[in-house]
Amino acid sequence: MNDWQHGFYKLTAAERRARLTEALHLPATVTSLLTANGSALGDQLVENYLTDYPVPEGLALNLLVNGQHYQVPMAVEEPSVIAAASNGAQRVARSGGFTAPRQRRLLVGQVVLQPLADERATALTWLRDHQDDLLRVANAAHPSMQRRGGGAKELRLRTPGDFISVDLLIDVCQAMGANSVNTMAEAVSQHLRQQGFNVLTAILSNYATESLQTAECRVDFSALATKTMPGSEVAERIASLSGLAQVDPYRAATHNKGIMNGIDAVMLASGNDWRAIEAGAHVYASRDGQYRGLSTWRLTDDGKLAGQLTLPLPVGVVGGSIGLNPLTKANYQISGIQTAEELAAVTASVGLAQNLAALRALASSGIQAGHMKLQYRSLAISVGARPTEVPVLVKALTRQNHVDRSLAKQLLDEIRKD
């Protein structure tokens, strides 16, 4: 360890910035930037805190879910994500909106045992005979959750490889619930150790198969048409692209990345753990042994394009960082979302809207046509365009056959001369 790193975590944020500046010979502009973006809240949340790293937040509009209109805060640095979500949502809203039924919502806490080969059968028998006792141990570790109607509801035994996984299925009510699940799993772990079991680990699983959320929609062909392609043809090509994502993992990865563009942005703005959602989603996409697209699109007999998306969404509206960040609280006031079930329904619908917009672009003009128009804004800013110059430079860039940073600078100079 370098000398300057010793005791770094013990310093105040200001002292860390000063030490870092001296050790790495940072320019004053960098130190000033770190200081300007610092916050007392951030200093309390992470180790070795330096500053806050802001991510732009915008609003997805036109989302109609279960008959209710939503405006959904999304936090993301990618220019085209919110535009695509709003575009897809608008097309679905014109055809009746999304349907996302309330579904079972339990988290999984794993207590994993590693018995000797000749003890395996005996261990399984004992665990089956004592399921009720183990549930009582779990609930005793977090009695307040049970008083709210939640708690450990079921126990499931699995035998992956040489291990035995004691899965606690836990209702965490409106919370994200990771800490609660870990507490309950560790209580069961300690109890099993006292009974002589060799316990390997006890922890929440992010593969939340008991918290699946589905969103569905049926889109009129007329809502899919472009200036050069009828809606029926666009729909057919979207269905074909959907089929490709079910058989080709190279395409499926990009297909699902587009879905998660929207879902991650909603998770971040709502204070949820987007990394956990990502992990569970991609495992679910591989649940039958092949990685597949999370959504499917098909043509219906009555001449519509039907879309469906299902993935694990163990979300919460309390707990974690949700109650700590004032912006997160403000976002719930903006969206009007009040329950975890409502958030899951809206989030899945945003993911399906995002997917529709991307597939429609791929099926018609190609992904770059609309995507690059938004990317040009970022390019304009990066070459130094002022806010009043950005739209002028973007318009000039869209008229070019090939765009790069050098050309953007050249065009900006010409604009300023004029």
C-alpha positions as a Markdown table, in Angstrom:
| # | Residue | x | y | z |
|---|---|---|---|---|
| 1 | Met | 0.0 | 0.0 | 0.0 |
| 2 | Asn | 1.3 | 3.5 | -0.9 |
| 3 | Asp | 1.9 | 5.7 | 2.2 |
| 4 | Trp | -0.7 | 8.2 | 1.2 |
| 5 | Gln | -3.4 | 5.5 | 1.3 |
| 6 | His | -2.7 | 4.5 | 4.9 |
| 7 | Gly | -5.6 | 5.5 | 7.1 |
| 8 | Phe | -7.4 | 7.0 | 4.1 |
| 9 | Tyr | -10.8 | 5.9 | 5.4 |
| 10 | Lys | -10.3 | 7.7 | 8.7 |
| 11 | Leu | -10.0 | 11.1 | 7.1 |
| 12 | Thr | -12.8 | 13.6 | 6.4 |
| 13 | Ala | -13.8 | 14.0 | 2.8 |
| 14 | Ala | -12.0 | 17.3 | 2.6 |
| 15 | Glu | -8.8 | 15.7 | 4.0 |
| 16 | Arg | -9.1 | 12.8 | 1.5 |
| 17 | Arg | -9.4 | 15.3 | -1.4 |
| 18 | Ala | -6.4 | 17.2 | -0.1 |
| 19 | Arg | -4.3 | 14.1 | 0.3 |
| 20 | Leu | -5.3 | 12.7 | -3.1 |
| 21 | Thr | -4.4 | 16.0 | -4.7 |
| 22 | Glu | -1.0 | 16.1 | -3.2 |
| 23 | Ala | -0.2 | 12.4 | -3.9 |
| 24 | Leu | -1.4 | 12.4 | -7.5 |
| 25 | His | -0.4 | 16.0 | -8.3 |
| 26 | Leu | -4.0 | 16.8 | -9.4 |
| 27 | Pro | -4.7 | 20.2 | -10.9 |
| 28 | Ala | -6.7 | 22.6 | -8.8 |
| 29 | Thr | -9.6 | 22.4 | -11.3 |
| 30 | Val | -10.0 | 18.7 | -10.4 |
| 31 | Thr | -9.9 | 19.3 | -6.7 |
| 32 | Ser | -12.4 | 22.1 | -7.0 |
| 33 | Leu | -14.8 | 19.9 | -9.0 |
| 34 | Leu | -14.6 | 17.1 | -6.4 |
| 35 | Thr | -15.4 | 19.6 | -3.7 |
| 36 | Ala | -18.2 | 21.4 | -5.5 |
| 37 | Asn | -20.0 | 18.0 | -6.0 |
| 38 | Gly | -19.5 | 16.7 | -2.5 |
| 39 | Ser | -22.3 | 16.2 | 0.0 |
| 40 | Ala | -22.8 | 15.3 | 3.6 |
| 41 | Leu | -25.2 | 12.5 | 2.7 |
| 42 | Gly | -22.7 | 10.9 | 0.2 |
| 43 | Asp | -20.0 | 11.0 | 2.9 |
| 44 | Gln | -22.2 | 8.9 | 5.1 |
| 45 | Leu | -23.1 | 6.3 | 2.5 |
| 46 | Val | -19.8 | 5.0 | 1.0 |
| 47 | Glu | -16.3 | 4.2 | 2.2 |
| 48 | Asn | -13.4 | 6.5 | 1.2 |
| 49 | Tyr | -15.9 | 9.1 | 0.0 |
| 50 | Leu | -14.6 | 11.9 | -2.3 |
| 51 | Thr | -17.6 | 13.4 | -4.1 |
| 52 | Asp | -21.0 | 12.7 | -5.7 |
| 53 | Tyr | -21.1 | 11.6 | -9.3 |
| 54 | Pro | -24.3 | 13.0 | -10.7 |
| 55 | Val | -26.4 | 11.2 | -13.3 |
| 56 | Pro | -29.0 | 13.1 | -15.4 |
| 57 | Glu | -32.6 | 12.5 | -14.5 |
| 58 | Gly | -35.5 | 12.9 | -16.9 |
| 59 | Leu | -39.1 | 11.9 | -17.1 |
| 60 | Ala | -40.6 | 9.1 | -19.2 |
| 61 | Leu | -44.1 | 10.2 | -20.4 |
| 62 | Asn | -47.2 | 8.7 | -21.9 |
| 63 | Leu | -47.0 | 5.5 | -19.8 |
| 64 | Leu | -50.4 | 3.9 | -19.4 |
| 65 | Val | -50.4 | 0.8 | -17.0 |
| 66 | Asn | -53.4 | -1.0 | -15.8 |
| 67 | Gly | -55.6 | 1.9 | -16.8 |
| 68 | Gln | -53.5 | 4.5 | -14.9 |
| 69 | His | -51.3 | 7.2 | -16.5 |
| 70 | Tyr | -47.8 | 7.6 | -15.1 |
| 71 | Gln | -44.8 | 10.0 | -15.5 |
| 72 | Val | -41.8 | 8.0 | -14.5 |
| 73 | Pro | -38.5 | 9.5 | -13.3 |
| 74 | Met | -35.5 | 7.8 | -14.9 |
| 75 | Ala | -31.8 | 8.4 | -14.0 |
| 76 | Val | -29.4 | 7.6 | -16.8 |
| 77 | Glu | -26.5 | 9.1 | -18.8 |
| 78 | Glu | -27.4 | 7.6 | -22.1 |
| 79 | Pro | -29.1 | 10.2 | -24.3 |
| 80 | Ser | -31.6 | 8.0 | -26.1 |
| 81 | Val | -33.0 | 5.9 | -23.3 |
| 82 | Ile | -35.7 | 8.2 | -22.0 |
| 83 | Ala | -36.7 | 9.3 | -25.5 |
| 84 | Ala | -37.1 | 5.7 | -26.5 |
| 85 | Ala | -39.1 | 4.8 | -23.4 |
| 86 | Ser | -41.5 | 7.7 | -24.0 |
| 87 | Asn | -41.8 | 6.8 | -27.7 |
| 88 | Gly | -42.6 | 3.2 | -27.0 |
| 89 | Ala | -45.0 | 4.0 | -24.2 |
| 90 | Gln | -46.9 | 6.5 | -26.4 |
| 91 | Arg | -47.4 | 3.9 | -29.2 |
| 92 | Val | -48.7 | 1.4 | -26.6 |
| 93 | Ala | -51.0 | 3.9 | -24.9 |
| 94 | Arg | -52.7 | 4.6 | -28.3 |
| 95 | Ser | -53.6 | 0.9 | -28.4 |
| 96 | Gly | -54.9 | 0.7 | -24.8 |
| 97 | Gly | -51.8 | 0.6 | -22.7 |
| 98 | Phe | -49.9 | -2.0 | -20.7 |
| 99 | Thr | -51.4 | -4.7 | -18.5 |
| 100 | Ala | -49.2 | -5.8 | -15.6 |
| 101 | Pro | -51.1 | -7.9 | -13.1 |
| 102 | Arg | -50.2 | -8.0 | -9.4 |
| 103 | Gln | -48.1 | -11.1 | -8.8 |
| 104 | Arg | -46.6 | -13.1 | -6.0 |
| 105 | Arg | -43.8 | -11.3 | -4.3 |
| 106 | Leu | -41.4 | -13.2 | -2.0 |
| 107 | Leu | -37.6 | -13.0 | -1.6 |
| 108 | Val | -35.4 | -16.0 | -1.2 |
| 109 | Gly | -32.9 | -16.4 | 1.6 |
| 110 | Gln | -30.5 | -19.3 | 1.2 |
| 111 | Val | -28.9 | -21.3 | 4.0 |
| 112 | Val | -26.5 | -23.7 | 2.3 |
| 113 | Leu | -25.4 | -26.9 | 3.9 |
| 114 | Gln | -22.4 | -29.0 | 2.9 |
| 115 | Pro | -23.1 | -32.5 | 4.4 |
| 116 | Leu | -20.9 | -35.5 | 4.0 |
| 117 | Ala | -22.1 | -37.9 | 1.4 |
| 118 | Asp | -23.3 | -40.5 | 3.9 |
| 119 | Glu | -25.1 | -37.8 | 5.9 |
| 120 | Arg | -27.0 | -36.3 | 3.0 |
| 121 | Ala | -30.2 | -38.4 | 3.2 |
| 122 | Thr | -30.4 | -38.1 | 6.9 |
| 123 | Ala | -30.0 | -34.3 | 6.7 |
| 124 | Leu | -32.8 | -34.0 | 4.1 |
| 125 | Thr | -35.1 | -36.1 | 6.2 |
| 126 | Trp | -34.4 | -34.0 | 9.3 |
| 127 | Leu | -34.9 | -30.7 | 7.4 |
| 128 | Arg | -38.3 | -31.9 | 6.0 |
| 129 | Asp | -39.4 | -32.9 | 9.5 |
| 130 | His | -38.5 | -29.6 | 11.0 |
| 131 | Gln | -39.6 | -27.1 | 8.4 |
| 132 | Asp | -42.1 | -25.4 | 10.7 |
| 133 | Asp | -39.4 | -25.0 | 13.4 |
| 134 | Leu | -37.0 | -23.4 | 11.0 |
| 135 | Leu | -39.7 | -20.9 | 9.8 |
| 136 | Arg | -40.4 | -20.0 | 13.5 |
| 137 | Val | -36.7 | -19.4 | 14.0 |
| 138 | Ala | -36.6 | -17.1 | 10.9 |
| 139 | Asn | -39.6 | -15.1 | 12.0 |
| 140 | Ala | -38.3 | -14.7 | 15.6 |
| 141 | Ala | -35.3 | -13.0 | 14.1 |
| 142 | His | -37.5 | -10.3 | 12.6 |
| 143 | Pro | -40.8 | -10.2 | 14.5 |
| 144 | Ser | -41.9 | -6.8 | 13.3 |
| 145 | Met | -42.1 | -8.1 | 9.7 |
| 146 | Gln | -44.5 | -10.8 | 10.7 |
| 147 | Arg | -46.6 | -8.3 | 12.6 |
| 148 | Arg | -47.0 | -6.3 | 9.4 |
| 149 | Gly | -48.3 | -9.4 | 7.6 |
| 150 | Gly | -45.0 | -10.5 | 6.1 |
| 151 | Gly | -42.2 | -12.8 | 7.3 |
| 152 | Ala | -41.0 | -16.3 | 6.3 |
| 153 | Lys | -43.9 | -18.0 | 4.6 |
| 154 | Glu | -42.4 | -21.2 | 3.1 |
| 155 | Leu | -39.3 | -23.4 | 3.2 |
| 156 | Arg | -38.0 | -25.1 | 0.1 |
| 157 | Leu | -35.2 | -27.7 | -0.1 |
| 158 | Arg | -32.9 | -28.0 | -3.1 |
| 159 | Thr | -29.9 | -30.2 | -3.8 |
| 160 | Pro | -27.5 | -28.4 | -6.2 |
| 161 | Gly | -24.4 | -30.6 | -6.6 |
| 162 | Asp | -23.2 | -31.8 | -3.3 |
| 163 | Phe | -24.9 | -29.1 | -1.4 |
| 164 | Ile | -28.3 | -28.7 | 0.3 |
| 165 | Ser | -29.9 | -25.3 | -0.1 |
| 166 | Val | -32.5 | -24.4 | 2.5 |
| 167 | Asp | -34.5 | -21.7 | 0.8 |
| 168 | Leu | -36.6 | -19.4 | 3.0 |
| 169 | Leu | -39.3 | -17.7 | 1.0 |
| 170 | Ile | -39.9 | -14.4 | 2.7 |
| 171 | Asp | -42.5 | -11.7 | 2.3 |
| 172 | Val | -40.7 | -8.4 | 3.0 |
| 173 | Cys | -43.9 | -6.3 | 2.6 |
| 174 | Gln | -43.1 | -2.9 | 0.9 |
| 175 | Ala | -39.3 | -3.0 | 1.5 |
| 176 | Met | -36.4 | -4.0 | -0.7 |
| 177 | Gly | -35.7 | -6.4 | 2.2 |
| 178 | Ala | -32.1 | -7.5 | 1.6 |
| 179 | Asn | -31.0 | -6.8 | 5.1 |
| 180 | Ser | -34.1 | -8.4 | 6.7 |
| 181 | Val | -33.7 | -11.6 | 4.6 |
| 182 | Asn | -30.0 | -11.8 | 5.5 |
| 183 | Thr | -30.9 | -11.4 | 9.2 |
| 184 | Met | -33.5 | -14.2 | 9.0 |
| 185 | Ala | -31.2 | -16.5 | 7.0 |
| 186 | Glu | -28.4 | -16.1 | 9.5 |
| 187 | Ala | -30.7 | -16.9 | 12.4 |
| 188 | Val | -31.6 | -20.2 | 10.7 |
| 189 | Ser | -28.0 | -20.8 | 9.9 |
| 190 | Gln | -27.0 | -20.4 | 13.6 |
| 191 | His | -29.8 | -22.7 | 14.7 |
| 192 | Leu | -28.7 | -25.4 | 12.2 |
| 193 | Arg | -25.1 | -25.2 | 13.4 |
| 194 | Gln | -26.4 | -25.8 | 16.9 |
| 195 | Gln | -28.0 | -29.0 | 15.5 |
| 196 | Gly | -24.7 | -30.2 | 14.2 |
| 197 | Phe | -25.0 | -29.2 | 10.5 |
| 198 | Asn | -22.1 | -28.0 | 8.5 |
| 199 | Val | -23.4 | -24.6 | 7.2 |
| 200 | Leu | -21.5 | -23.1 | 4.3 |
| 201 | Thr | -23.3 | -19.7 | 4.0 |
| 202 | Ala | -26.5 | -17.9 | 4.6 |
| 203 | Ile | -27.5 | -15.0 | 2.4 |
| 204 | Leu | -30.2 | -13.5 | 0.2 |
| 205 | Ser | -30.4 | -14.8 | -3.4 |
| 206 | Asn | -30.8 | -12.1 | -6.1 |
| 207 | Tyr | -32.4 | -14.7 | -8.3 |
| 208 | Ala | -35.9 | -13.7 | -7.2 |
| 209 | Thr | -38.0 | -16.4 | -8.9 |
| 210 | Glu | -40.8 | -15.8 | -6.4 |
| 211 | Ser | -41.0 | -12.1 | -7.4 |
| 212 | Leu | -41.7 | -12.4 | -11.1 |
| 213 | Gln | -43.5 | -9.5 | -12.8 |
| 214 | Thr | -45.1 | -9.7 | -16.2 |
| 215 | Ala | -46.1 | -6.8 | -18.5 |
| 216 | Glu | -48.1 | -7.2 | -21.7 |
| 217 | Cys | -49.5 | -5.1 | -24.5 |
| 218 | Arg | -51.2 | -5.3 | -27.8 |
| 219 | Val | -50.2 | -2.7 | -30.3 |
| 220 | Asp | -52.2 | -1.6 | -33.4 |
| 221 | Phe | -50.3 | -1.8 | -36.7 |
| 222 | Ser | -51.1 | 1.8 | -37.3 |
| 223 | Ala | -49.1 | 2.8 | -34.3 |
| 224 | Leu | -46.0 | 1.2 | -35.7 |
| 225 | Ala | -46.0 | 2.6 | -39.2 |
| 226 | Thr | -43.1 | 4.8 | -40.5 |
| 227 | Lys | -42.9 | 7.3 | -43.3 |
| 228 | Thr | -41.6 | 4.5 | -45.6 |
| 229 | Met | -43.0 | 1.3 | -44.2 |
| 230 | Pro | -46.5 | 0.2 | -43.3 |
| 231 | Gly | -47.2 | -0.9 | -39.8 |
| 232 | Ser | -48.0 | -4.4 | -40.7 |
| 233 | Glu | -44.5 | -4.9 | -42.2 |
| 234 | Val | -42.9 | -3.2 | -39.2 |
| 235 | Ala | -44.9 | -5.6 | -36.9 |
| 236 | Glu | -43.8 | -8.7 | -38.9 |
| 237 | Arg | -40.1 | -7.6 | -38.7 |
| 238 | Ile | -40.4 | -7.0 | -34.9 |
| 239 | Ala | -41.8 | -10.5 | -34.5 |
| 240 | Ser | -38.9 | -11.9 | -36.5 |
| 241 | Leu | -36.4 | -9.9 | -34.4 |
| 242 | Ser | -38.1 | -11.3 | -31.3 |
| 243 | Gly | -37.7 | -14.8 | -32.6 |
| 244 | Leu | -34.0 | -14.2 | -33.3 |
| 245 | Ala | -33.5 | -13.2 | -29.7 |
| 246 | Gln | -34.9 | -16.5 | -28.6 |
| 247 | Val | -32.4 | -18.6 | -30.6 |
| 248 | Asp | -29.2 | -16.4 | -30.8 |
| 249 | Pro | -27.5 | -15.4 | -27.6 |
| 250 | Tyr | -25.5 | -12.7 | -29.4 |
| 251 | Arg | -28.7 | -11.0 | -30.4 |
| 252 | Ala | -30.4 | -11.8 | -27.0 |
| 253 | Ala | -27.7 | -10.0 | -25.0 |
| 254 | Thr | -28.3 | -6.8 | -26.9 |
| 255 | His | -32.1 | -7.3 | -26.9 |
| 256 | Asn | -32.0 | -7.6 | -23.1 |
| 257 | Lys | -29.6 | -4.7 | -22.7 |
| 258 | Gly | -32.2 | -2.5 | -24.4 |
| 259 | Ile | -34.8 | -3.7 | -21.9 |
| 260 | Met | -32.5 | -3.1 | -18.9 |
| 261 | Asn | -31.7 | 0.4 | -20.2 |
| 262 | Gly | -35.2 | 1.4 | -19.1 |
| 263 | Ile | -35.5 | -0.8 | -16.0 |
| 264 | Asp | -32.1 | 0.2 | -14.6 |
| 265 | Ala | -32.9 | 3.9 | -15.0 |
| 266 | Val | -36.2 | 3.5 | -13.1 |
| 267 | Met | -34.5 | 1.5 | -10.4 |
| 268 | Leu | -31.8 | 4.1 | -9.9 |
| 269 | Ala | -34.3 | 6.9 | -9.7 |
| 270 | Ser | -36.5 | 5.0 | -7.3 |
| 271 | Gly | -33.6 | 4.1 | -4.9 |
| 272 | Asn | -33.7 | 0.4 | -5.7 |
| 273 | Asp | -30.7 | -1.9 | -6.2 |
| 274 | Trp | -30.4 | -1.9 | -10.0 |
| 275 | Arg | -27.4 | -4.3 | -9.8 |
| 276 | Ala | -29.5 | -7.0 | -8.1 |
| 277 | Ile | -32.2 | -6.6 | -10.7 |
| 278 | Glu | -29.7 | -6.9 | -13.5 |
| 279 | Ala | -28.2 | -10.1 | -12.0 |
| 280 | Gly | -31.6 | -11.7 | -11.5 |
| 281 | Ala | -32.8 | -10.8 | -15.0 |
| 282 | His | -29.9 | -12.3 | -16.8 |
| 283 | Val | -30.1 | -15.5 | -14.8 |
| 284 | Tyr | -33.8 | -15.7 | -15.6 |
| 285 | Ala | -33.0 | -15.2 | -19.3 |
| 286 | Ser | -30.9 | -18.4 | -19.1 |
| 287 | Arg | -33.3 | -20.5 | -17.0 |
| 288 | Asp | -33.7 | -23.3 | -19.5 |
| 289 | Gly | -30.0 | -23.6 | -20.3 |
| 290 | Gln | -29.9 | -21.1 | -23.2 |
| 291 | Tyr | -29.6 | -17.3 | -22.9 |
| 292 | Arg | -32.8 | -15.8 | -24.5 |
| 293 | Gly | -34.5 | -12.5 | -24.9 |
| 294 | Leu | -36.6 | -11.6 | -21.9 |
| 295 | Ser | -39.5 | -10.3 | -24.0 |
| 296 | Thr | -41.4 | -11.9 | -26.9 |
| 297 | Trp | -43.4 | -10.3 | -29.7 |
| 298 | Arg | -45.9 | -12.1 | -31.9 |
| 299 | Leu | -48.6 | -11.3 | -34.4 |
| 300 | Thr | -52.2 | -12.0 | -33.3 |
| 301 | Asp | -55.1 | -13.4 | -35.3 |
| 302 | Asp | -56.9 | -10.1 | -35.0 |
| 303 | Gly | -54.1 | -8.1 | -36.6 |
| 304 | Lys | -52.1 | -6.7 | -33.7 |
| 305 | Leu | -48.6 | -7.0 | -32.3 |
| 306 | Ala | -48.6 | -8.6 | -28.9 |
| 307 | Gly | -45.7 | -8.1 | -26.5 |
| 308 | Gln | -44.9 | -9.8 | -23.2 |
| 309 | Leu | -42.0 | -9.3 | -20.8 |
| 310 | Thr | -41.5 | -11.3 | -17.6 |
| 311 | Leu | -38.5 | -11.0 | -15.2 |
| 312 | Pro | -37.7 | -11.0 | -11.5 |
| 313 | Leu | -38.5 | -7.6 | -10.0 |
| 314 | Pro | -38.0 | -7.7 | -6.2 |
| 315 | Val | -38.4 | -4.0 | -5.7 |
| 316 | Gly | -39.3 | -1.9 | -2.7 |
| 317 | Val | -40.6 | 1.5 | -1.9 |
| 318 | Val | -39.1 | 1.7 | 1.6 |
| 319 | Gly | -35.8 | 0.7 | 3.1 |
| 320 | Gly | -32.2 | 0.8 | 1.8 |
| 321 | Ser | -31.3 | 4.2 | 0.4 |
| 322 | Ile | -34.9 | 5.1 | -0.4 |
| 323 | Gly | -35.5 | 6.9 | 2.8 |
| 324 | Leu | -32.1 | 8.6 | 2.8 |
| 325 | Asn | -32.0 | 10.5 | -0.4 |
| 326 | Pro | -34.5 | 13.5 | -0.7 |
| 327 | Leu | -34.5 | 13.2 | -4.5 |
| 328 | Thr | -35.7 | 9.6 | -4.2 |
| 329 | Lys | -38.6 | 10.8 | -2.1 |
| 330 | Ala | -39.4 | 13.5 | -4.6 |
| 331 | Asn | -39.4 | 11.0 | -7.4 |
| 332 | Tyr | -42.1 | 9.0 | -5.7 |
| 333 | Gln | -44.2 | 12.1 | -5.4 |
| 334 | Ile | -43.7 | 12.8 | -9.2 |
| 335 | Ser | -44.6 | 9.2 | -10.2 |
| 336 | Gly | -47.4 | 8.8 | -7.8 |
| 337 | Ile | -46.2 | 5.2 | -7.1 |
| 338 | Gln | -47.1 | 4.1 | -3.6 |
| 339 | Thr | -46.5 | 0.4 | -3.3 |
| 340 | Ala | -43.9 | -2.1 | -4.3 |
| 341 | Glu | -46.4 | -4.0 | -6.5 |
| 342 | Glu | -47.2 | -0.8 | -8.4 |
| 343 | Leu | -43.5 | 0.0 | -8.9 |
| 344 | Ala | -42.9 | -3.5 | -10.2 |
| 345 | Ala | -45.8 | -3.2 | -12.7 |
| 346 | Val | -44.6 | 0.2 | -13.9 |
| 347 | Thr | -41.0 | -0.9 | -14.2 |
| 348 | Ala | -41.8 | -3.9 | -16.3 |
| 349 | Ser | -43.9 | -1.8 | -18.5 |
| 350 | Val | -41.1 | 0.7 | -19.0 |
| 351 | Gly | -38.8 | -2.2 | -20.0 |
| 352 | Leu | -41.3 | -3.4 | -22.6 |
| 353 | Ala | -41.8 | 0.1 | -23.9 |
| 354 | Gln | -38.0 | 0.5 | -24.2 |
| 355 | Asn | -37.9 | -2.8 | -26.1 |
| 356 | Leu | -40.6 | -1.8 | -28.5 |
| 357 | Ala | -39.0 | 1.4 | -29.4 |
| 358 | Ala | -35.6 | -0.3 | -30.1 |
| 359 | Leu | -37.2 | -3.1 | -32.1 |
| 360 | Arg | -39.3 | -0.7 | -34.2 |
| 361 | Ala | -36.1 | 1.3 | -35.0 |
| 362 | Leu | -34.2 | -1.9 | -35.9 |
| 363 | Ala | -37.1 | -3.1 | -38.1 |
| 364 | Ser | -37.4 | 0.1 | -40.1 |
| 365 | Ser | -34.8 | 2.9 | -40.3 |
| 366 | Gly | -32.1 | 1.2 | -38.2 |
| 367 | Ile | -31.0 | 2.0 | -34.7 |
| 368 | Gln | -28.5 | 4.7 | -35.6 |
| 369 | Ala | -30.9 | 7.2 | -37.3 |
| 370 | Gly | -32.7 | 8.3 | -34.1 |
| 371 | His | -29.9 | 7.3 | -31.7 |
| 372 | Met | -27.3 | 9.4 | -33.4 |
| 373 | Lys | -29.5 | 12.5 | -33.4 |
| 374 | Leu | -29.4 | 12.4 | -29.6 |
| 375 | Gln | -25.8 | 11.4 | -29.5 |
| 376 | Tyr | -25.0 | 14.5 | -31.5 |
| 377 | Arg | -26.1 | 16.6 | -28.5 |
| 378 | Ser | -23.5 | 15.0 | -26.4 |
| 379 | Leu | -20.9 | 15.5 | -29.1 |
| 380 | Ala | -21.8 | 19.1 | -29.4 |
| 381 | Ile | -21.4 | 19.7 | -25.7 |
| 382 | Ser | -18.1 | 17.8 | -25.7 |
| 383 | Val | -16.5 | 20.1 | -28.3 |
| 384 | Gly | -17.5 | 23.2 | -26.3 |
| 385 | Ala | -20.8 | 24.3 | -27.8 |
| 386 | Arg | -22.7 | 26.6 | -25.5 |
| 387 | Pro | -26.4 | 25.8 | -24.7 |
| 388 | Thr | -27.7 | 28.2 | -27.5 |
| 389 | Glu | -25.3 | 26.7 | -30.0 |
| 390 | Val | -26.1 | 23.0 | -29.3 |
| 391 | Pro | -29.3 | 22.8 | -31.4 |
| 392 | Val | -27.7 | 24.7 | -34.3 |
| 393 | Leu | -24.7 | 22.4 | -34.3 |
| 394 | Val | -26.8 | 19.2 | -33.9 |
| 395 | Lys | -28.8 | 20.3 | -37.0 |
| 396 | Ala | -25.6 | 20.8 | -39.0 |
| 397 | Leu | -24.3 | 17.4 | -37.9 |
| 398 | Thr | -27.4 | 15.6 | -39.0 |
| 399 | Arg | -26.8 | 16.8 | -42.6 |
| 400 | Gln | -23.4 | 15.2 | -42.7 |
| 401 | Asn | -22.6 | 11.7 | -44.1 |
| 402 | His | -19.8 | 11.0 | -41.6 |
| 403 | Val | -19.5 | 12.7 | -38.2 |
| 404 | Asp | -16.6 | 12.8 | -35.8 |
| 405 | Arg | -15.2 | 15.1 | -33.2 |
| 406 | Ser | -12.9 | 16.9 | -35.7 |
| 407 | Leu | -15.9 | 17.7 | -37.9 |
| 408 | Ala | -18.0 | 18.8 | -35.0 |
| 409 | Lys | -15.3 | 21.3 | -34.0 |
| 410 | Gln | -15.0 | 22.6 | -37.5 |
| 411 | Leu | -18.7 | 23.1 | -37.8 |
| 412 | Leu | -18.8 | 24.9 | -34.5 |
| 413 | Asp | -16.1 | 27.3 | -35.6 |
| 414 | Glu | -18.1 | 28.0 | -38.8 |
| 415 | Ile | -21.3 | 28.6 | -36.8 |
| 416 | Arg | -19.5 | 31.1 | -34.6 |
| 417 | Lys | -18.0 | 32.9 | -37.6 |
| 418 | Asp | -21.5 | 33.3 | -39.0 |
